[in-house]
Structures are given as C-alpha cells and as structure tokens.
Amino acid sequence: MKLRYDIKGLDCAHCAANLESEISEIEGVTSASVSFMTLKLEIEFEDDKKDVVLEKVMKLISDEELEVTLDE
C-alpha cells in the first residue's frame, strides 16, 4: 500500500532526510520519501502492517511538531 501526504513545518532538507531515514527504519515500511522541495511525504508499506506503521509515522511527525494531510 502507498500513501502520500502534504507536510507542513519542515525547516530544511536535512530535516526531511532525517525524517525519511527514521520512517524507513519502521518495520513494515518498504520505502519512504520526504521531499523538502515539494513538501510531500510518500510511504509504501506492507498492507498487513498498516495500522502499526501509520501509528509510528504519526508519532514521529507529532514529535517533530509537523503537520500532515492526506494528499488525495
């Protein structure tokens, strides 16, 4: 499953790279991309791990004081 989000509050490309790295390390995530230029977050993950993955991703985003909205 793949989801895209608009992300607000990123301060720099380094912050985006750090967030991407942290999300990539979550069990069940197959790929993650955070773009400082477009302010987009794209996550691909195993369908059966959706709830756990999204809970951990939202925790990371909250801890970094960022805001995300689903990009439909």
PDB file of N, CA, C and O in Angstrom:
ATOM      1  N   MET A   1       0.850  -1.172   0.000  1.00  0.00           N
ATOM      2  CA  MET A   1       0.000   0.000   0.000  1.00  0.00           C
ATOM      3  C   MET A   1       0.894   1.232   0.000  1.00  0.00           C
ATOM      4  O   MET A   1       1.954   1.245   0.625  1.00  0.00           O
ATOM      5  N   LYS A   2       0.450   2.269  -0.711  1.00  0.00           N
ATOM      6  CA  LYS A   2       1.210   3.511  -0.791  1.00  0.00           C
ATOM      7  C   LYS A   2       0.298   4.675  -0.434  1.00  0.00           C
ATOM      8  O   LYS A   2      -0.835   4.756  -0.909  1.00  0.00           O
ATOM      9  N   LEU A   3       0.798   5.573   0.405  1.00  0.00           N
ATOM     10  CA  LEU A   3       0.062   6.789   0.776  1.00  0.00           C
ATOM     11  C   LEU A   3       0.961   7.997   0.570  1.00  0.00           C
ATOM     12  O   LEU A   3       2.174   7.929   0.766  1.00  0.00           O
ATOM     13  N   ARG A   4       0.344   9.105   0.171  1.00  0.00           N
ATOM     14  CA  ARG A   4       1.060  10.378   0.011  1.00  0.00           C
ATOM     15  C   ARG A   4       0.423  11.417   0.924  1.00  0.00           C
ATOM     16  O   ARG A   4      -0.796  11.475   1.086  1.00  0.00           O
ATOM     17  N   TYR A   5       1.282  12.226   1.509  1.00  0.00           N
ATOM     18  CA  TYR A   5       0.820  13.287   2.406  1.00  0.00           C
ATOM     19  C   TYR A   5       1.470  14.609   2.025  1.00  0.00           C
ATOM     20  O   TYR A   5       2.607  14.640   1.553  1.00  0.00           O
ATOM     21  N   ASP A   6       0.739  15.702   2.233  1.00  0.00           N
ATOM     22  CA  ASP A   6       1.324  17.040   2.219  1.00  0.00           C
ATOM     23  C   ASP A   6       1.861  17.251   3.620  1.00  0.00           C
ATOM     24  O   ASP A   6       1.221  16.864   4.599  1.00  0.00           O
ATOM     25  N   ILE A   7       3.026  17.861   3.723  1.00  0.00           N
ATOM     26  CA  ILE A   7       3.658  18.028   5.030  1.00  0.00           C
ATOM     27  C   ILE A   7       3.995  19.500   5.255  1.00  0.00           C
ATOM     28  O   ILE A   7       4.512  20.172   4.362  1.00  0.00           O
ATOM     29  N   LYS A   8       3.703  19.987   6.443  1.00  0.00           N
ATOM     30  CA  LYS A   8       3.987  21.378   6.805  1.00  0.00           C
ATOM     31  C   LYS A   8       4.908  21.403   8.014  1.00  0.00           C
ATOM     32  O   LYS A   8       4.797  20.572   8.915  1.00  0.00           O
ATOM     33  N   GLY A   9       5.818  22.370   8.017  1.00  0.00           N
ATOM     34  CA  GLY A   9       6.668  22.571   9.173  1.00  0.00           C
ATOM     35  C   GLY A   9       8.104  22.109   8.999  1.00  0.00           C
ATOM     36  O   GLY A   9       8.908  22.246   9.921  1.00  0.00           O
ATOM     37  N   LEU A  10       8.444  21.563   7.835  1.00  0.00           N
ATOM     38  CA  LEU A  10       9.835  21.165   7.611  1.00  0.00           C
ATOM     39  C   LEU A  10      10.694  22.413   7.486  1.00  0.00           C
ATOM     40  O   LEU A  10      10.350  23.334   6.744  1.00  0.00           O
ATOM     41  N   ASP A  11      11.800  22.451   8.198  1.00  0.00           N
ATOM     42  CA  ASP A  11      12.659  23.633   8.191  1.00  0.00           C
ATOM     43  C   ASP A  11      13.758  23.583   7.137  1.00  0.00           C
ATOM     44  O   ASP A  11      14.212  24.623   6.662  1.00  0.00           O
ATOM     45  N   CYS A  12      14.188  22.367   6.769  1.00  0.00           N
ATOM     46  CA  CYS A  12      15.323  22.267   5.851  1.00  0.00           C
ATOM     47  C   CYS A  12      15.391  20.875   5.219  1.00  0.00           C
ATOM     48  O   CYS A  12      14.696  19.951   5.640  1.00  0.00           O
ATOM     49  N   ALA A  13      16.233  20.751   4.212  1.00  0.00           N
ATOM     50  CA  ALA A  13      16.406  19.470   3.521  1.00  0.00           C
ATOM     51  C   ALA A  13      17.006  18.427   4.465  1.00  0.00           C
ATOM     52  O   ALA A  13      16.692  17.242   4.360  1.00  0.00           O
ATOM     53  N   HIS A  14      17.855  18.858   5.371  1.00  0.00           N
ATOM     54  CA  HIS A  14      18.450  17.935   6.344  1.00  0.00           C
ATOM     55  C   HIS A  14      17.375  17.321   7.236  1.00  0.00           C
ATOM     56  O   HIS A  14      17.413  16.126   7.530  1.00  0.00           O
ATOM     57  N   CYS A  15      16.419  18.140   7.665  1.00  0.00           N
ATOM     58  CA  CYS A  15      15.293  17.649   8.484  1.00  0.00           C
ATOM     59  C   CYS A  15      14.473  16.627   7.699  1.00  0.00           C
ATOM     60  O   CYS A  15      14.058  15.606   8.246  1.00  0.00           O
ATOM     61  N   ALA A  16      14.244  16.904   6.423  1.00  0.00           N
ATOM     62  CA  ALA A  16      13.495  15.982   5.566  1.00  0.00           C
ATOM     63  C   ALA A  16      14.234  14.653   5.442  1.00  0.00           C
ATOM     64  O   ALA A  16      13.620  13.588   5.513  1.00  0.00           O
ATOM     65  N   ALA A  17      15.545  14.715   5.258  1.00  0.00           N
ATOM     66  CA  ALA A  17      16.349  13.497   5.130  1.00  0.00           C
ATOM     67  C   ALA A  17      16.330  12.688   6.421  1.00  0.00           C
ATOM     68  O   ALA A  17      16.247  11.461   6.384  1.00  0.00           O
ATOM     69  N   ASN A  18      16.405  13.363   7.552  1.00  0.00           N
ATOM     70  CA  ASN A  18      16.352  12.662   8.838  1.00  0.00           C
ATOM     71  C   ASN A  18      15.004  11.979   9.036  1.00  0.00           C
ATOM     72  O   ASN A  18      14.955  10.830   9.476  1.00  0.00           O
ATOM     73  N   LEU A  19      13.910  12.668   8.717  1.00  0.00           N
ATOM     74  CA  LEU A  19      12.579  12.095   8.859  1.00  0.00           C
ATOM     75  C   LEU A  19      12.417  10.894   7.921  1.00  0.00           C
ATOM     76  O   LEU A  19      11.868   9.864   8.313  1.00  0.00           O
ATOM     77  N   GLU A  20      12.893  11.031   6.701  1.00  0.00           N
ATOM     78  CA  GLU A  20      12.826   9.929   5.744  1.00  0.00           C
ATOM     79  C   GLU A  20      13.577   8.708   6.271  1.00  0.00           C
ATOM     80  O   GLU A  20      13.089   7.583   6.163  1.00  0.00           O
ATOM     81  N   SER A  21      14.744   8.925   6.832  1.00  0.00           N
ATOM     82  CA  SER A  21      15.536   7.836   7.392  1.00  0.00           C
ATOM     83  C   SER A  21      14.813   7.155   8.549  1.00  0.00           C
ATOM     84  O   SER A  21      14.779   5.927   8.632  1.00  0.00           O
ATOM     85  N   GLU A  22      14.240   7.953   9.434  1.00  0.00           N
ATOM     86  CA  GLU A  22      13.524   7.396  10.594  1.00  0.00           C
ATOM     87  C   GLU A  22      12.306   6.591  10.154  1.00  0.00           C
ATOM     88  O   GLU A  22      12.044   5.519  10.700  1.00  0.00           O
ATOM     89  N   ILE A  23      11.563   7.094   9.178  1.00  0.00           N
ATOM     90  CA  ILE A  23      10.386   6.371   8.685  1.00  0.00           C
ATOM     91  C   ILE A  23      10.809   5.081   7.996  1.00  0.00           C
ATOM     92  O   ILE A  23      10.152   4.052   8.155  1.00  0.00           O
ATOM     93  N   SER A  24      11.892   5.123   7.238  1.00  0.00           N
ATOM     94  CA  SER A  24      12.378   3.941   6.522  1.00  0.00           C
ATOM     95  C   SER A  24      12.739   2.799   7.458  1.00  0.00           C
ATOM     96  O   SER A  24      12.677   1.632   7.071  1.00  0.00           O
ATOM     97  N   GLU A  25      13.115   3.127   8.684  1.00  0.00           N
ATOM     98  CA  GLU A  25      13.520   2.111   9.658  1.00  0.00           C
ATOM     99  C   GLU A  25      12.341   1.428  10.356  1.00  0.00           C
ATOM    100  O   GLU A  25      12.543   0.444  11.068  1.00  0.00           O
ATOM    101  N   ILE A  26      11.127   1.922  10.169  1.00  0.00           N
ATOM    102  CA  ILE A  26       9.957   1.323  10.802  1.00  0.00           C
ATOM    103  C   ILE A  26       9.677  -0.027  10.152  1.00  0.00           C
ATOM    104  O   ILE A  26       9.652  -0.150   8.928  1.00  0.00           O
ATOM    105  N   GLU A  27       9.469  -1.027  10.984  1.00  0.00           N
ATOM    106  CA  GLU A  27       9.175  -2.363  10.475  1.00  0.00           C
ATOM    107  C   GLU A  27       7.886  -2.343   9.654  1.00  0.00           C
ATOM    108  O   GLU A  27       6.858  -1.837  10.103  1.00  0.00           O
ATOM    109  N   GLY A  28       7.957  -2.895   8.458  1.00  0.00           N
ATOM    110  CA  GLY A  28       6.799  -2.936   7.573  1.00  0.00           C
ATOM    111  C   GLY A  28       6.855  -1.894   6.469  1.00  0.00           C
ATOM    112  O   GLY A  28       6.143  -2.016   5.473  1.00  0.00           O
ATOM    113  N   VAL A  29       7.691  -0.868   6.625  1.00  0.00           N
ATOM    114  CA  VAL A  29       7.845   0.160   5.593  1.00  0.00           C
ATOM    115  C   VAL A  29       8.783  -0.386   4.515  1.00  0.00           C
ATOM    116  O   VAL A  29       9.897  -0.818   4.810  1.00  0.00           O
ATOM    117  N   THR A  30       8.319  -0.362   3.267  1.00  0.00           N
ATOM    118  CA  THR A  30       9.155  -0.838   2.162  1.00  0.00           C
ATOM    119  C   THR A  30       9.879   0.309   1.476  1.00  0.00           C
ATOM    120  O   THR A  30      10.945   0.107   0.895  1.00  0.00           O
ATOM    121  N   SER A  31       9.315   1.513   1.535  1.00  0.00           N
ATOM    122  CA  SER A  31      10.020   2.697   1.043  1.00  0.00           C
ATOM    123  C   SER A  31       9.390   3.949   1.638  1.00  0.00           C
ATOM    124  O   SER A  31       8.208   3.977   1.980  1.00  0.00           O
ATOM    125  N   ALA A  32      10.212   4.970   1.748  1.00  0.00           N
ATOM    126  CA  ALA A  32       9.743   6.256   2.263  1.00  0.00           C
ATOM    127  C   ALA A  32      10.489   7.366   1.534  1.00  0.00           C
ATOM    128  O   ALA A  32      11.682   7.253   1.255  1.00  0.00           O
ATOM    129  N   SER A  33       9.771   8.430   1.235  1.00  0.00           N
ATOM    130  CA  SER A  33      10.372   9.570   0.567  1.00  0.00           C
ATOM    131  C   SER A  33       9.796  10.840   1.178  1.00  0.00           C
ATOM    132  O   SER A  33       8.579  11.011   1.250  1.00  0.00           O
ATOM    133  N   VAL A  34      10.683  11.727   1.615  1.00  0.00           N
ATOM    134  CA  VAL A  34      10.272  13.019   2.146  1.00  0.00           C
ATOM    135  C   VAL A  34      10.987  14.084   1.324  1.00  0.00           C
ATOM    136  O   VAL A  34      12.216  14.136   1.293  1.00  0.00           O
ATOM    137  N   SER A  35      10.208  14.930   0.659  1.00  0.00           N
ATOM    138  CA  SER A  35      10.785  15.967  -0.191  1.00  0.00           C
ATOM    139  C   SER A  35      10.600  17.344   0.443  1.00  0.00           C
ATOM    140  O   SER A  35       9.478  17.791   0.680  1.00  0.00           O
ATOM    141  N   PHE A  36      11.717  17.998   0.707  1.00  0.00           N
ATOM    142  CA  PHE A  36      11.668  19.354   1.235  1.00  0.00           C
ATOM    143  C   PHE A  36      11.200  20.329   0.152  1.00  0.00           C
ATOM    144  O   PHE A  36      10.530  21.318   0.451  1.00  0.00           O
ATOM    145  N   MET A  37      11.556  20.048  -1.106  1.00  0.00           N
ATOM    146  CA  MET A  37      11.197  20.939  -2.211  1.00  0.00           C
ATOM    147  C   MET A  37       9.686  20.960  -2.459  1.00  0.00           C
ATOM    148  O   MET A  37       9.106  22.024  -2.673  1.00  0.00           O
ATOM    149  N   THR A  38       9.053  19.792  -2.432  1.00  0.00           N
ATOM    150  CA  THR A  38       7.621  19.720  -2.733  1.00  0.00           C
ATOM    151  C   THR A  38       6.757  19.613  -1.486  1.00  0.00           C
ATOM    152  O   THR A  38       5.531  19.691  -1.559  1.00  0.00           O
ATOM    153  N   LEU A  39       7.409  19.431  -0.335  1.00  0.00           N
ATOM    154  CA  LEU A  39       6.715  19.248   0.943  1.00  0.00           C
ATOM    155  C   LEU A  39       5.741  18.072   0.879  1.00  0.00           C
ATOM    156  O   LEU A  39       4.580  18.173   1.278  1.00  0.00           O
ATOM    157  N   LYS A  40       6.253  16.959   0.364  1.00  0.00           N
ATOM    158  CA  LYS A  40       5.477  15.725   0.232  1.00  0.00           C
ATOM    159  C   LYS A  40       6.165  14.599   0.992  1.00  0.00           C
ATOM    160  O   LYS A  40       7.391  14.509   1.056  1.00  0.00           O
ATOM    161  N   LEU A  41       5.331  13.754   1.558  1.00  0.00           N
ATOM    162  CA  LEU A  41       5.776  12.537   2.225  1.00  0.00           C
ATOM    163  C   LEU A  41       5.071  11.388   1.531  1.00  0.00           C
ATOM    164  O   LEU A  41       3.845  11.379   1.427  1.00  0.00           O
ATOM    165  N   GLU A  42       5.837  10.422   1.056  1.00  0.00           N
ATOM    166  CA  GLU A  42       5.268   9.239   0.415  1.00  0.00           C
ATOM    167  C   GLU A  42       5.786   8.012   1.142  1.00  0.00           C
ATOM    168  O   GLU A  42       6.992   7.850   1.333  1.00  0.00           O
ATOM    169  N   ILE A  43       4.866   7.150   1.544  1.00  0.00           N
ATOM    170  CA  ILE A  43       5.214   5.945   2.293  1.00  0.00           C
ATOM    171  C   ILE A  43       4.608   4.741   1.588  1.00  0.00           C
ATOM    172  O   ILE A  43       3.430   4.739   1.231  1.00  0.00           O
ATOM    173  N   GLU A  44       5.425   3.728   1.395  1.00  0.00           N
ATOM    174  CA  GLU A  44       4.925   2.460   0.884  1.00  0.00           C
ATOM    175  C   GLU A  44       5.196   1.415   1.961  1.00  0.00           C
ATOM    176  O   GLU A  44       6.291   1.354   2.519  1.00  0.00           O
ATOM    177  N   PHE A  45       4.190   0.598   2.243  1.00  0.00           N
ATOM    178  CA  PHE A  45       4.325  -0.357   3.337  1.00  0.00           C
ATOM    179  C   PHE A  45       3.491  -1.595   3.074  1.00  0.00           C
ATOM    180  O   PHE A  45       2.619  -1.611   2.205  1.00  0.00           O
ATOM    181  N   GLU A  46       3.780  -2.631   3.845  1.00  0.00           N
ATOM    182  CA  GLU A  46       3.053  -3.889   3.745  1.00  0.00           C
ATOM    183  C   GLU A  46       1.619  -3.665   4.234  1.00  0.00           C
ATOM    184  O   GLU A  46       1.401  -3.067   5.287  1.00  0.00           O
ATOM    185  N   ASP A  47       0.647  -4.151   3.460  1.00  0.00           N
ATOM    186  CA  ASP A  47      -0.767  -3.932   3.790  1.00  0.00           C
ATOM    187  C   ASP A  47      -1.133  -4.408   5.191  1.00  0.00           C
ATOM    188  O   ASP A  47      -1.893  -3.748   5.900  1.00  0.00           O
ATOM    189  N   ASP A  48      -0.591  -5.554   5.584  1.00  0.00           N
ATOM    190  CA  ASP A  48      -0.970  -6.120   6.885  1.00  0.00           C
ATOM    191  C   ASP A  48      -0.345  -5.380   8.063  1.00  0.00           C
ATOM    192  O   ASP A  48      -0.672  -5.684   9.210  1.00  0.00           O
ATOM    193  N   LYS A  49       0.536  -4.425   7.816  1.00  0.00           N
ATOM    194  CA  LYS A  49       1.171  -3.650   8.891  1.00  0.00           C
ATOM    195  C   LYS A  49       0.678  -2.205   8.915  1.00  0.00           C
ATOM    196  O   LYS A  49       1.251  -1.364   9.607  1.00  0.00           O
ATOM    197  N   LYS A  50      -0.372  -1.919   8.169  1.00  0.00           N
ATOM    198  CA  LYS A  50      -0.846  -0.544   8.007  1.00  0.00           C
ATOM    199  C   LYS A  50      -1.049   0.174   9.332  1.00  0.00           C
ATOM    200  O   LYS A  50      -0.515   1.267   9.525  1.00  0.00           O
ATOM    201  N   ASP A  51      -1.804  -0.411  10.241  1.00  0.00           N
ATOM    202  CA  ASP A  51      -2.127   0.273  11.500  1.00  0.00           C
ATOM    203  C   ASP A  51      -0.885   0.601  12.314  1.00  0.00           C
ATOM    204  O   ASP A  51      -0.746   1.712  12.825  1.00  0.00           O
ATOM    205  N   VAL A  52       0.015  -0.365  12.432  1.00  0.00           N
ATOM    206  CA  VAL A  52       1.241  -0.168  13.221  1.00  0.00           C
ATOM    207  C   VAL A  52       2.136   0.869  12.558  1.00  0.00           C
ATOM    208  O   VAL A  52       2.668   1.756  13.227  1.00  0.00           O
ATOM    209  N   VAL A  53       2.302   0.758  11.237  1.00  0.00           N
ATOM    210  CA  VAL A  53       3.159   1.698  10.510  1.00  0.00           C
ATOM    211  C   VAL A  53       2.627   3.120  10.645  1.00  0.00           C
ATOM    212  O   VAL A  53       3.380   4.033  10.984  1.00  0.00           O
ATOM    213  N   LEU A  54       1.349   3.314  10.385  1.00  0.00           N
ATOM    214  CA  LEU A  54       0.787   4.663  10.447  1.00  0.00           C
ATOM    215  C   LEU A  54       0.835   5.248  11.853  1.00  0.00           C
ATOM    216  O   LEU A  54       1.049   6.449  12.016  1.00  0.00           O
ATOM    217  N   GLU A  55       0.641   4.418  12.859  1.00  0.00           N
ATOM    218  CA  GLU A  55       0.743   4.895  14.241  1.00  0.00           C
ATOM    219  C   GLU A  55       2.160   5.403  14.529  1.00  0.00           C
ATOM    220  O   GLU A  55       2.332   6.464  15.129  1.00  0.00           O
ATOM    221  N   LYS A  56       3.159   4.652  14.104  1.00  0.00           N
ATOM    222  CA  LYS A  56       4.550   5.054  14.351  1.00  0.00           C
ATOM    223  C   LYS A  56       4.940   6.278  13.532  1.00  0.00           C
ATOM    224  O   LYS A  56       5.651   7.152  14.029  1.00  0.00           O
ATOM    225  N   VAL A  57       4.485   6.353  12.283  1.00  0.00           N
ATOM    226  CA  VAL A  57       4.780   7.512  11.442  1.00  0.00           C
ATOM    227  C   VAL A  57       4.154   8.766  12.042  1.00  0.00           C
ATOM    228  O   VAL A  57       4.809   9.805  12.128  1.00  0.00           O
ATOM    229  N   MET A  58       2.910   8.682  12.452  1.00  0.00           N
ATOM    230  CA  MET A  58       2.230   9.846  13.031  1.00  0.00           C
ATOM    231  C   MET A  58       2.884  10.275  14.350  1.00  0.00           C
ATOM    232  O   MET A  58       2.909  11.463  14.670  1.00  0.00           O
ATOM    233  N   LYS A  59       3.404   9.330  15.102  1.00  0.00           N
ATOM    234  CA  LYS A  59       4.135   9.653  16.342  1.00  0.00           C
ATOM    235  C   LYS A  59       5.395  10.445  16.002  1.00  0.00           C
ATOM    236  O   LYS A  59       5.682  11.458  16.639  1.00  0.00           O
ATOM    237  N   LEU A  60       6.150   9.986  14.996  1.00  0.00           N
ATOM    238  CA  LEU A  60       7.359  10.709  14.576  1.00  0.00           C
ATOM    239  C   LEU A  60       7.016  12.124  14.121  1.00  0.00           C
ATOM    240  O   LEU A  60       7.696  13.082  14.488  1.00  0.00           O
ATOM    241  N   ILE A  61       5.977  12.248  13.335  1.00  0.00           N
ATOM    242  CA  ILE A  61       5.569  13.554  12.823  1.00  0.00           C
ATOM    243  C   ILE A  61       5.151  14.472  13.966  1.00  0.00           C
ATOM    244  O   ILE A  61       5.501  15.652  13.979  1.00  0.00           O
ATOM    245  N   SER A  62       4.417  13.942  14.904  1.00  0.00           N
ATOM    246  CA  SER A  62       3.990  14.713  16.069  1.00  0.00           C
ATOM    247  C   SER A  62       5.188  15.151  16.909  1.00  0.00           C
ATOM    248  O   SER A  62       5.257  16.294  17.361  1.00  0.00           O
ATOM    249  N   ASP A  63       6.130  14.229  17.113  1.00  0.00           N
ATOM    250  CA  ASP A  63       7.329  14.545  17.900  1.00  0.00           C
ATOM    251  C   ASP A  63       8.149  15.663  17.251  1.00  0.00           C
ATOM    252  O   ASP A  63       8.794  16.448  17.947  1.00  0.00           O
ATOM    253  N   GLU A  64       8.122  15.732  15.927  1.00  0.00           N
ATOM    254  CA  GLU A  64       8.869  16.764  15.197  1.00  0.00           C
ATOM    255  C   GLU A  64       8.047  18.047  15.023  1.00  0.00           C
ATOM    256  O   GLU A  64       8.506  19.007  14.404  1.00  0.00           O
ATOM    257  N   GLU A  65       6.833  18.051  15.574  1.00  0.00           N
ATOM    258  CA  GLU A  65       5.929  19.200  15.500  1.00  0.00           C
ATOM    259  C   GLU A  65       5.607  19.581  14.053  1.00  0.00           C
ATOM    260  O   GLU A  65       5.570  20.758  13.696  1.00  0.00           O
ATOM    261  N   LEU A  66       5.376  18.555  13.235  1.00  0.00           N
ATOM    262  CA  LEU A  66       4.995  18.743  11.847  1.00  0.00           C
ATOM    263  C   LEU A  66       3.506  18.471  11.699  1.00  0.00           C
ATOM    264  O   LEU A  66       2.883  17.862  12.569  1.00  0.00           O
ATOM    265  N   GLU A  67       2.948  18.927  10.595  1.00  0.00           N
ATOM    266  CA  GLU A  67       1.544  18.668  10.288  1.00  0.00           C
ATOM    267  C   GLU A  67       1.482  17.956   8.949  1.00  0.00           C
ATOM    268  O   GLU A  67       2.206  18.312   8.019  1.00  0.00           O
ATOM    269  N   VAL A  68       0.613  16.944   8.843  1.00  0.00           N
ATOM    270  CA  VAL A  68       0.421  16.262   7.574  1.00  0.00           C
ATOM    271  C   VAL A  68      -1.063  16.149   7.264  1.00  0.00           C
ATOM    272  O   VAL A  68      -1.901  16.037   8.159  1.00  0.00           O
ATOM    273  N   THR A  69      -1.363  16.183   5.980  1.00  0.00           N
ATOM    274  CA  THR A  69      -2.714  15.929   5.497  1.00  0.00           C
ATOM    275  C   THR A  69      -2.586  14.978   4.327  1.00  0.00           C
ATOM    276  O   THR A  69      -1.656  15.081   3.527  1.00  0.00           O
ATOM    277  N   LEU A  70      -3.518  14.059   4.231  1.00  0.00           N
ATOM    278  CA  LEU A  70      -3.513  13.078   3.170  1.00  0.00           C
ATOM    279  C   LEU A  70      -3.649  13.778   1.829  1.00  0.00           C
ATOM    280  O   LEU A  70      -4.543  14.602   1.637  1.00  0.00           O
ATOM    281  N   ASP A  71      -2.755  13.443   0.899  1.00  0.00           N
ATOM    282  CA  ASP A  71      -2.766  14.005  -0.449  1.00  0.00           C
ATOM    283  C   ASP A  71      -3.607  13.075  -1.319  1.00  0.00           C
ATOM    284  O   ASP A  71      -3.151  12.004  -1.718  1.00  0.00           O
ATOM    285  N   GLU A  72      -4.819  13.488  -1.605  1.00  0.00           N
ATOM    286  CA  GLU A  72      -5.743  12.616  -2.346  1.00  0.00           C
ATOM    287  C   GLU A  72      -5.691  12.863  -3.823  1.00  0.00           C
ATOM    288  O   GLU A  72      -6.407  12.211  -4.583  1.00  0.00           O
TER     289      GLU A  72
END
